[in-house]
């Protein structure tokens, strides 16, 4: 019930200028006052538990009582100015007695705000204080001396457009500040990682809501460590080395690559999900045979779970890749109803380069695949495709 009343009160507040403009010929001023008063009374229990809620509730109820018993239609136009005045007082008093309202809102999602972010929330609170002061003043001037159409246009369209611009501008500035806050410790962490024997290069960045991250180009020793300890082992070891004496410098998102991307692409890579398929290095066709040269990414998604301490490419993934590559070039189904002659002769590990050979036997409805590492066979099978009767 409280959420519904809050929603109704917000909707009424947004549409209020138009309700007044179109409704005064059909609804009397006392009825307006009674409806507004009822909505605020329904919301009263929640307001009474909030700082400053009691005096906000008291002022709005006095206004509604005046509407209900005074009956002055002109008073209806002062509701937006009244709300701006209440918000101005709430934001202004929070600056004086603290913490600022914007800081309180920010700490709901990020309790441990750094000092630079606290200063930023204070400045944003000041911006909203200025907006409410100016908006309330202009609305009041129009309510007293302007035509109803001007008052409606300003409060129903122009004021909300300015609010929207403020929200968008603040969001853009906040993202820049967030990147700047995370960049300094990640740059220091990347410098510390550069001395680790497992690391050929490192670049810190920001992965959006996931937080600060690190892209690491592994050295040959680091790639060997990945094979021996898995992704979890690398993250644990490199995370401690990156943090040094500052736990806040620990990256929360990790990507392992052969070579570092361009600086502009670091954040993009950190935000992207772990790759689910191999990187195609080359592709060619030899008669009825298709050949792909593939490289297994160091941080292929399935390596994190199969197996955490000794990553190996699962056989089911090899079959799925064969079906997917065949479907994209040969138009075959992406599923099969049986597998014949399956052989696994060699493990595929992070960073391995492998050749995938596909041959489609149309008459028998079979797809033959074979993975090869150099001249050594890795795995192979005959897949009986869906819809075939061979």
ZAMARGU-4260 file (C-alpha; in steps of 0.2 Angstrom, whole numbers, plus 5000, padded with zeros to 4 digits):
<rodrens>
0) 5000/5000/5000 | 5014/5012/5004 | 5023/5009/4988 | 5007/5012/4978 | 5004/5028/4987
5) 5022/5034/4984 | 5019/5030/4966 | 5003/5039/4965 | 5010/5054/4974 | 5025/5055/4961
10) 5013/5053/4946 | 5002/5067/4953 | 5017/5078/4956 | 5023/5075/4938 | 5006/5078/4930
15) 5000/5091/4943 | 5002/5106/4931 | 4991/5097/4918 | 4979/5091/4930 | 4976/5109/4936
20) 4976/5116/4918 | 4963/5104/4912 | 4954/5100/4928 | 4949/5116/4936 | 4934/5118/4925
25) 4928/5101/4932 | 4935/5099/4949 | 4933/5111/4963 | 4948/5118/4973 | 4942/5110/4989
30) 4941/5093/4981 | 4959/5095/4975 | 4964/5099/4993 | 4956/5084/5000 | 4964/5072/4987
35) 4981/5079/4989 | 4979/5078/5008 | 4973/5060/5007 | 4988/5055/4997 | 5000/5064/5010
40) 4991/5055/5024 | 4993/5038/5017 | 5012/5042/5015 | 5013/5049/5033 | 5019/5033/5042
45) 5035/5032/5031 | 5038/5051/5032 | 5037/5051/5051 | 5052/5039/5051 | 5063/5050/5039
50) 5074/5064/5045 | 5064/5080/5043 | 5048/5070/5037 | 5037/5077/5051 | 5039/5096/5047
55) 5037/5092/5028 | 5021/5082/5031 | 5015/5096/5043 | 5018/5110/5030 | 5010/5100/5015
60) 4995/5096/5026 | 4992/5114/5031 | 4993/5118/5012 | 4980/5105/5008 | 4969/5111/5023
65) 4970/5129/5016 | 4965/5122/4999 | 4950/5112/5006 | 4943/5126/5016 | 4949/5142/5008
70) 4943/5137/4991 | 4955/5149/4982 | 4958/5142/4964 | 4974/5153/4962 | 4982/5144/4977
75) 4983/5128/4967 | 4997/5135/4957 | 5008/5136/4972 | 5010/5117/4975 | 5026/5116/4964
80) 5034/5130/4973 | 5029/5122/4989 | 5038/5106/4985 | 5053/5115/4978 | 5054/5124/4995
85) 5053/5108/5005 | 5067/5100/4994 | 5077/5116/4995 | 5076/5116/5014 | 5080/5097/5015
90) 5095/5098/5004 | 5101/5114/5012 | 5100/5108/5030 | 5109/5092/5025 | 5123/5102/5019
95) 5124/5112/5036 | 5121/5097/5047 | 5127/5083/5036 | 5129/5071/5028 | 5123/5079/5012
100) 5108/5070/5004 | 5117/5065/4988 | 5130/5057/4999 | 5117/5047/5009 | 5110/5041/4992
105) 5127/5036/4986 | 5132/5026/5001 | 5117/5015/4999 | 5126/5006/4985 | 5144/5011/4989
110) 5146/5012/5008 | 5164/5015/5007 | 5165/5031/4997 | 5183/5038/4995 | 5186/5057/5001
115) 5185/5063/4983 | 5168/5055/4980 | 5162/5063/4996 | 5167/5080/4990 | 5159/5077/4974
120) 5142/5072/4982 | 5143/5088/4992 | 5145/5098/4976 | 5131/5089/4968 | 5120/5093/4983
125) 5124/5111/4980 | 5119/5111/4962 | 5102/5104/4967 | 5100/5117/4980 | 5103/5130/4967
130) 5090/5122/4955 | 5077/5120/4968 | 5079/5138/4973 | 5078/5145/4955 | 5064/5133/4950
135) 5054/5137/4965 | 5056/5156/4962 | 5052/5155/4944 | 5037/5144/4947 | 5031/5156/4961
140) 5032/5171/4949 | 5022/5163/4936 | 5009/5157/4949 | 5006/5175/4955 | 5008/5185/4939
145) 5009/5173/4923 | 4995/5166/4913 | 4990/5148/4917 | 4997/5142/4900 | 5014/5149/4904
150) 5014/5141/4922 | 5008/5124/4915 | 5022/5124/4901 | 5035/5129/4913 | 5031/5117/4927
155) 5025/5103/4916 | 5038/5103/4903 | 5052/5115/4904 | 5057/5112/4923 | 5057/5093/4920
160) 5068/5095/4904 | 5080/5105/4915 | 5080/5091/4928 | 5083/5078/4915 | 5098/5087/4908
165) 5105/5089/4926 | 5102/5070/4929 | 5111/5065/4912 | 5125/5078/4915 | 5128/5072/4933
170) 5128/5053/4927 | 5141/5057/4914 | 5152/5067/4927 | 5150/5053/4939 | 5156/5040/4927
175) 5172/5050/4923 | 5175/5053/4942 | 5173/5034/4945 | 5185/5030/4931 | 5197/5043/4939
180) 5195/5036/4956 | 5199/5018/4950 | 5213/5023/4938 | 5226/5029/4951 | 5226/5013/4961
185) 5225/5002/4946 | 5240/5011/4938 | 5250/5008/4954 | 5244/4990/4954 | 5250/4988/4936
190) 5267/4995/4940 | 5269/4983/4954 | 5263/4968/4943 | 5276/4973/4930 | 5290/4966/4942
195) 5281/4949/4943 | 5289/4935/4933 | 5272/4929/4927 | 5268/4946/4919 | 5275/4952/4903
200) 5264/4968/4904 | 5249/4974/4914 | 5236/4988/4911 | 5223/4994/4924 | 5205/4999/4920
205) 5187/5000/4925 | 5174/4987/4922 | 5159/4997/4925 | 5148/4991/4939 | 5160/4976/4942
210) 5173/4988/4948 | 5192/4991/4944 | 5200/4978/4934 | 5217/4972/4927 | 5222/4966/4910
215) 5238/4955/4911 | 5249/4949/4897 | 5257/4933/4903 | 5275/4929/4901 | 5280/4911/4896
220) 5282/4908/4914 | 5265/4915/4918 | 5257/4904/4904 | 5265/4889/4912 | 5259/4894/4929
225) 5241/4896/4922 | 5242/4878/4916 | 5248/4872/4933 | 5238/4882/4945 | 5223/4887/4934
230) 5214/4904/4933 | 5210/4905/4952 | 5228/4902/4956 | 5234/4916/4945 | 5221/4928/4952
235) 5226/4924/4970 | 5244/4926/4967 | 5244/4941/4956 | 5230/4950/4966 | 5241/4949/4982
240) 5256/4956/4972 | 5245/4970/4964 | 5238/4976/4980 | 5255/4977/4989 | 5251/4986/5006
245) 5234/4993/5000 | 5220/4981/4999 | 5209/4994/4989 | 5222/4992/4975 | 5216/4974/4972
250) 5208/4972/4955 | 5191/4964/4955 | 5190/4959/4937 | 5205/4950/4928 | 5208/4947/4910
255) 5223/4936/4904 | 5229/4939/4886 | 5245/4936/4875 | 5247/4954/4871 | 5240/4970/4879
260) 5227/4979/4870 | 5227/4998/4866 | 5224/5009/4881 | 5207/5015/4874 | 5202/4996/4873
265) 5206/4991/4891 | 5190/4996/4898 | 5180/4988/4884 | 5189/4972/4886 | 5186/4972/4905
270) 5168/4975/4903 | 5166/4961/4890 | 5162/4943/4896 | 5175/4930/4895 | 5176/4922/4878
275) 5166/4907/4875 | 5174/4901/4859 | 5192/4900/4851 | 5200/4914/4841 | 5200/4911/4822
280) 5218/4914/4815 | 5215/4907/4798 | 5202/4899/4787 | 5203/4889/4771 | 5194/4877/4760
285) 5202/4862/4752 | 5189/4853/4741 | 5175/4846/4752 | 5186/4850/4768 | 5185/4865/4778
290) 5200/4870/4789 | 5201/4882/4803 | 5217/4888/4812 | 5212/4892/4830 | 5219/4898/4846
295) 5212/4895/4863 | 5211/4911/4873 | 5220/4911/4890 | 5204/4916/4899 | 5192/4905/4889
300) 5176/4905/4900 | 5175/4886/4902 | 5193/4885/4909 | 5187/4893/4925 | 5177/4877/4930
305) 5185/4863/4919 | 5196/4862/4929 | 5200/4876/4941 | 5217/4870/4946 | 5222/4862/4929
310) 5212/4870/4914 | 5207/4858/4900 | 5196/4861/4885 | 5181/4849/4888 | 5177/4836/4875
315) 5159/4842/4874 | 5165/4860/4870 | 5175/4853/4855 | 5160/4844/4848 | 5150/4860/4850
320) 5163/4870/4841 | 5163/4858/4827 | 5144/4859/4825 | 5144/4878/4826 | 5158/4880/4813
325) 5150/4868/4802 | 5133/4876/4803 | 5141/4893/4799 | 5149/4887/4783 | 5140/4871/4778
330) 5123/4875/4783 | 5122/4859/4794 | 5112/4857/4810 | 5119/4863/4826 | 5114/4847/4835
335) 5118/4829/4832 | 5108/4813/4836 | 5123/4802/4838 | 5142/4801/4839 | 5153/4787/4832
340) 5171/4784/4833 | 5175/4797/4846 | 5193/4798/4851 | 5202/4810/4863 | 5221/4808/4861
345) 5228/4824/4868 | 5223/4838/4880 | 5220/4855/4874 | 5225/4869/4887 | 5225/4888/4888
350) 5235/4896/4874 | 5236/4881/4863 | 5235/4883/4844 | 5225/4869/4835 | 5218/4865/4818
355) 5200/4860/4816 | 5196/4850/4800 | 5178/4847/4795 | 5171/4836/4781 | 5152/4834/4778
360) 5146/4818/4770 | 5130/4824/4763 | 5124/4807/4757 | 5126/4798/4774 | 5121/4814/4784
365) 5137/4814/4794 | 5150/4827/4799 | 5168/4821/4802 | 5178/4833/4813 | 5196/4832/4818
370) 5207/4843/4830 | 5225/4843/4826 | 5240/4851/4835 | 5253/4852/4822 | 5254/4835/4815
375) 5248/4826/4831 | 5230/4821/4832 | 5220/4829/4847 | 5202/4822/4845 | 5190/4816/4831
380) 5173/4809/4828 | 5159/4806/4816 | 5143/4816/4820 | 5126/4809/4814 | 5117/4825/4811
385) 5099/4828/4816 | 5087/4825/4801 | 5099/4812/4793 | 5095/4794/4790 | 5112/4787/4786
</rodrens>
